[in-house]
Amino acid sequence: MKAENDAIMIYKAAVAAVQPVRLLPKYIQFRENCLYIAGMHIEMNNQQKIYVIGSGKAAAAMAQVTENILGKYIRGGFIVTKYKHALPLQHISYMEAAHPVPDKNSLLASERTKSILQKATEKDIIICLLSGGASSLLESIPESISLHDMQQLSQQLLNSGASIAEMNIVRKHISTIKGGQLLKYAPTSKWISLIISDVPGNNPEMIASGLTAGDVSTFKDAIQIINRYQLYDKIPHSVSNYLENGSKGLIPETIKYDDAILKNVQNIIIGSNTIALQVAISKGKELGYHTIIHENSLQGDAAIAAKDFISTCYEYSGPLPACLLMGGETTVRVTGKGKGGRNQHFALAALLEMMKSNCLEKNITILSAGTDGTDGPTDAAGAIVDNYTIEDVIKYNYEPRQYFDNNDSYQFFQQAGGLISTGATQTNVMDIMIALIR
């Protein structure tokens, strides 16, 4: 149990390091009627107004910290966050919407955001607070595409095994605000986007589907992704027709990097998986482990990544006890009818590999969990497995392979134990994977 507790402590330390209350004050200060933001010094006057907008799983906490710093100087604001993630706010309005598939509130949130932006003039400052989840929570779609069709497409992309970057390229090209297009609603104002990254590489173009960033991708790229995952004949006709018209030049592209509108915006990464991993290293060392980062930009299929991680653990020949860390975001191709998330799927795949290897002389504990506190459509952040899990599987005949094949990792861990439940963490910097070797 000590290893399990240690792994959870390392994970929680990593999550604490990327809380908005730890990140934002480094980038926003206000004193003596001057706004200090992202390295700039702006003297406020009676003609200037500060507007705050935002979207994402961390948006409520980011807004709360921003309010504590700027208070009454915020002249208007609105943010949208995931259901059960809201926090009390005084100067900024808010609502909750669905994730990872948008709902009616996602569309309403877009309209409320636009109404705030349309008040802003060339003298005003817009602070945009973005974090992972915004692609679903804030949405505006063309009239020719219904919400139902958008939801169907979103679920198909999620089940396909497409990466977050690929999904966001498609999302940007069936949206009227993504891919920098949100800037059109306050084209002359000064924008500062403060961003907590949930994508490998921390590219503002991909985080939150690049609401305030230029975009190099095209309608043709979106169609190629749809074809790559053999979805073209499955997606709604309204979507395929819209993408085809865009590829023919009949619909305007997303904002490109030569667009003058981008001169008014700064996109600044304030939080990332790298920050979380560095604190995880410190915590691991504090607990007595020889701690190293094995991979800091993990992508690809969760089961393959788990198998490789277990192989690395068995081949490890360095000092003991050891802590190997990974950060990133895997994918899962959903073919079964069960319930789970990529981290639970990773943990279950790791367990199967440990059982297959039948190598118990090394005491290995594997934790995989999302820093946002949620993993797929479940109330768990992820799961943890070790040699004791194997003993219980054998003792109680749990049949983990059947759960794995049915994409039903949540039900497996509910039965066998090992779910990690944190509730909403108010941040989101992808996932943390931890291996403790004793």
Disulfide bonds with the S-S distance in Angstrom:
none
